[in-house]
Amino acid sequence: MASRIADSLFAFTGPQQCLPRVPKLAASARVSPGIYAVRPIDLLLKGSTRRSRRCVAPVKRRIGCIKAVAVPVAPPSADSAEDREQLAESYGFKQIGENLPDNVTLKDIMDTLPKEVFEIDDLKAWKSVLISVTSYTLGLFMIAKAPWYLLPLAWAWTGTAITGFFVIGHDCAHKSFSKNKLVEDIVGTLAFLPLVYPYEPWRFKHDRHHAKTNMLVHDTAWQPVPPEEFDSSPVLRKAIIFGYGPIRPWLSIAHWVNWHFNLKKFRASEVNRVKISLACVFAFMAVGWPLIVYKVGLLGWVKFWLMPWLGYHFWMSTFTMVHHTAPHIPFKPADEWNAAQAQLNGTVHCDYPSWIEILCHDINVHIPHHISPRIPSYNLRAAHESIQENWGKYTNLATWNWRLMKTIMTVCHVYDKEENYIPFDRLAPEESQPITFLKKAMPNYTA
């Protein structure tokens, strides 16, 4: 069951009621007399004046529309600055970008980037290794010395520091760490070992995420929940709702298990390298874990390894959510997919507190990384500045805030071609208590 949930990683849904669609930013809108409804997302913003849309006929488990008399007023154009500002405010964004024209290619965007952002600097690369090793060592020292009531802070620091190891391996996988490819393979494998992450399987799958970002079915990082899977059985539906609800910040663990240890998921040309990575990971588990237990006991293994590892998966899950998930960002089938739009319009730049940015090597400066994965992490900010100068009006920008997370976790669930996502509590309100809990418990402020 975990694997089925992981295959559709990161999405929300609910029984399909007659509620309006998420506006397509490039589409024009007409309003005529009829039945209207208020979208749940509009309730996130007090005083929001969102346009009414004609009720959409339900597909399954029809519950009926809430009828009301409405006098239609011509709304602002769906691609107007005013409309995007309202959407940004309601979703927790600083800016929602215009739709990129269809005739713009990924090469057009790449050609505007300064050549120096692609240059590998060995000194900067190894400086990032020093930062991660030092911060992780400090974290282990804090765990060893901290009284019990300060352990959560020590775990948070150490989990964030070890996420920096992942980013270093991530650069190695994209061939942006060193000009020596053997060095990259060795450093990448070693950086992933404390995370018990097999380097080569992750690299192969992650390359496909970049090649097919936000492509329905084919993106290997995550997918909205398929409607047919949500409706397949009551037991699976409850598991999906809970998995994409309170435990969603750790759902990358299911993705880790499902995608990286099954040889059948890899091409024949990849299998030998996958086996080497798996052997390294199993060796670490067979030697490293017993050694930890021998030195500090089973509780020490939980204290020094498991809790920081869960901290890493918190960042792995939430970073992935924020980078590519919002009610206005669509997943598209292959025949409608556009690479430039998926990478520029479909990726979110999110500012985090400085200590997180430093320990995680600017992984959240994510738009340039999707324009070209060959840009080293230490050059992402310079590349981002260039993109803002040349393509800034098309970009999605945010500073981490509770409303942003609340929108993602309570709205972005089940795939829908027209609305992009349908929340769980619209499709199955009687089974969506975890989502109801999140709506009540999560703050809604943006500051």
Salt bridges, closest charged atoms under 4 A:
ASP42 OD1 - ARG39 NH2 3.72
ASP42 OD1 - ARG50 NE 3.11
ASP83 OD1 - ARG50 NH1 3.16
ASP83 OD1 - ARG51 NH1 3.21
GLU89 OE2 - ARG403 NH1 3.12
GLU98 OE2 - ARG84 NH2 3.53
ASP111 OD2 - LYS107 NZ 2.85
ASP171 OD1 - HIS170 ND1 3.94
GLU184 OE1 - LYS181 NZ 3.44
ASP185 OD1 - LYS175 NZ 3.46
ASP185 OD2 - ARG273 NH2 2.96
GLU200 OE1 - ARG203 NH2 2.78
GLU200 OE2 - ARG273 NH2 2.72
ASP219 OD1 - HIS209 ND1 2.76
ASP231 OD2 - LYS60 NZ 3.13
ASP231 OD1 - ARG61 NH1 3.10
GLU270 OE2 - ARG208 NH2 2.72
GLU270 OE2 - ARG267 NH1 2.99
GLU336 OE2 - LYS417 NZ 2.66
ASP351 OD2 - LYS94 NZ 3.24
ASP351 OD1 - HIS349 NE2 2.89
GLU357 OE2 - ARG381 NH2 3.48
ASP362 OD1 - ARG381 NH2 2.99
GLU418 OE1 - ARG21 NH1 3.21
GLU419 OE1 - ARG426 NH1 2.83
ASP425 OD2 - LYS439 NZ 2.51
GLU431 OE2 - ARG237 NE 2.91
